[in-house]
Amino acid sequence: MAKVLDSVDQRTQLVGENRLELLLFRINATQLFAINVFKVKEVVKLPQLSAVPGSHSHICGVANIRGTSIPVIDLRSAIGYKPIKGDHGANMIITEYNRSVQGFKVGKVEHIVNMTWGDILPPPKTAGRHNYLTAITRIEIDGVSQIVSIIDVEKVLAEIIHYDVTLSEGVLDHDLVNEMQGRKILIADDSSTARRQIKETLEPLGIEILEVSDGLQALRTLQGWCDEGKSVQDELLMLITDAEMPEMDGYKLTHEIRNDKRMRDLFITLNTSLSGSFNKAMVDKVGCDRFISKFQPDLLVEVVQQRLRELVR
């Protein structure tokens, strides 16, 4: 099992090249699911779990991994299936999202596939608003084409962990409140949960939120305004983009914006659940203005206020 992720550190260079690698796994006999390898810390056989009285129904216990207690979520039940019966053959995918570490109980872990974000598509609209997917793709296994469903882990976690959008005392600069009224921010994020968190933080301050679900939609929106003769900098206070998105990731989106003289000065904030140290290096490489690790409402508002101060000085 360890061999699955032996070279995970070397795989991170794919980020920024509009490429990703997916860890494929099953939670039932027929369907393939996936998450981004870059968010995976380790894959192990499911260890013995300790019960946590009063915990959320989707948490099946706590695992002790080298002295660290890790909550384990039954991914099958968390996305609407009946819980996995028994632990025989079960594995645990240990991940880091939004500065927290958790394990996901799954069935068989298959292998890793290398993809481009152009091969990753949004889930069909017929899937409805309440599905747990951020995207789908298609791969060939032994000559047979199979659909892979990419899990919206942020949505799963948000239903288990309460994310408070209340601002801490002293964060809001009341001298800037009037400057926020009517300002527009474009959000590009494939997770509806992440977009909602940003909206619930900023809309009460009078900021108008425009949203798209991938980088390509964001780029086309901006290019469309430029083609109409609009100034992107006049239209938007900033762009807030996720790193990982179908069709075009946030790094590629930033690269395209910086290489278009009509909009190269747009203020861009990378807002992502990926690990911080690597992303800070990527911010410098592609030219983002700020990096925020999800989900930090205080820091989000501070970045907005910083940008406003630059404009009203």
HELIX and SHEET records of a PDB file:
HELIX    1   1 ALA A    2  LEU A    5  5                                   4    
HELIX    2   2 VAL A    8  ARG A   11  1                                   4    
HELIX    3   3 THR A   12  LEU A   14  5                                   3    
HELIX    4   4 VAL A   37  LYS A   39  5                                   3    
HELIX    5   5 LEU A   75  ALA A   78  1                                   4    
HELIX    6   6 TRP A  117  ASP A  119  5                                   3    
HELIX    7   7 LYS A  125  ALA A  127  5                                   3    
HELIX    8   8 VAL A  153  ILE A  160  1                                   8    
HELIX    9   9 HIS A  174  LEU A  176  5                                   3    
HELIX   10  10 VAL A  177  MET A  180  1                                   4    
HELIX   11  11 SER A  192  LEU A  202  1                                  11    
HELIX   12  12 GLU A  203  LEU A  205  5                                   3    
HELIX   13  13 GLY A  215  ASP A  227  1                                  13    
HELIX   14  14 VAL A  232  GLU A  235  1                                   4    
HELIX   15  15 GLY A  250  ARG A  258  1                                   9    
HELIX   16  16 GLY A  276  VAL A  286  1                                  11    
HELIX   17  17 PRO A  297  VAL A  312  1                                  16    
SHEET    1   A 5 VAL A 109  THR A 116  0                                        
SHEET    2   A 5 ARG A  19  PHE A  25 -1                                        
SHEET    3   A 5 LEU A  32  ASN A  36 -1                                        
SHEET    4   A 5 VAL A 144  ILE A 151  1                                        
SHEET    5   A 5 LEU A 133  ILE A 141 -1                                        
SHEET    1   B 5 VAL A  40  LYS A  45  0                                        
SHEET    2   B 5 ASN A  91  TYR A  97 -1                                        
SHEET    3   B 5 SER A 100  VAL A 106 -1                                        
SHEET    4   B 5 THR A  68  ASP A  74  1                                        
SHEET    5   B 5 ILE A  59  ILE A  65 -1                                        
SHEET    1   C 5 GLU A 208  VAL A 212  0                                        
SHEET    2   C 5 LYS A 184  ALA A 188  1                                        
SHEET    3   C 5 MET A 238  THR A 241  1                                        
SHEET    4   C 5 ILE A 268  THR A 272  1                                        
SHEET    5   C 5 ARG A 290  SER A 293  1                                        
END                                                                             
